[in-house]
């Protein structure tokens, strides 16, 4: 449940970022630290067609659950 902290897609979950945006970052260089690591993971999810799995998990285990 990591959100983009800046830019055009500020506030969106990383998995919701367009693949083209993540590919641009891969070409130009991901940010350092946790954000860059998480963006790389989001791109891996998209490239491997696993978005539907994450959507199902988010529905079954919402972040606000006790």
N, C-alpha and C positions, 0 to 999 in steps of 0.2 A: 504494500500500500504506500509506495513512495511517489510523491508528486513532483512535477517539474517546478523548480523554484524561480525560474526567470523566463523571459522571452515570450514569443508569440503564443506558446502553449502553457504559460504559467498557470499552475493550479490543476493541471490534468495529471491523472495517474500515468506513469511512464508507459505502461502497457497500452494506453490509449493514444499515444503519440503516433503520428503517421510513420509508416516504415521508411518513407522517403526522407523524413526529417532525421531519423536515427541513422540512416545510411549516409546522409550528409555529415553527421557528426563523426561517423567512423572514418570517412575520407579526410576530414579536417582535423580530427583528434577529439576524443571524448574528454570531458572535464576530468581533472584529477580527483582522486578520493572516491568516497562512497557513491556520489552521484554518477560519475563516469562508469563505475563498476555496475551499478544498477541499470544504467542506460544500455550497456553492452548486453546485460542479461535480457532486457526487454527486446532488443533486436534479435537475440538468439531465439526467444519464444516466437517471435513473428516469422523468422526465417524457417523455423521448423514446424509451423502450422499448429502451435499449441495455444493460441488465443482462446479458443472455445473452452479448453480445459480450465484456463484461469477464470473465465467468466463464470463457469459452473462453480468453481471453488469459492469465488467471491459471493455468489448468491447463497450458497450453503453455509458459509462461514463469514457473515458480515463483520466488519471491523468493530462495530458497536455492540457485538454480542457479549453477554456476561461471561 
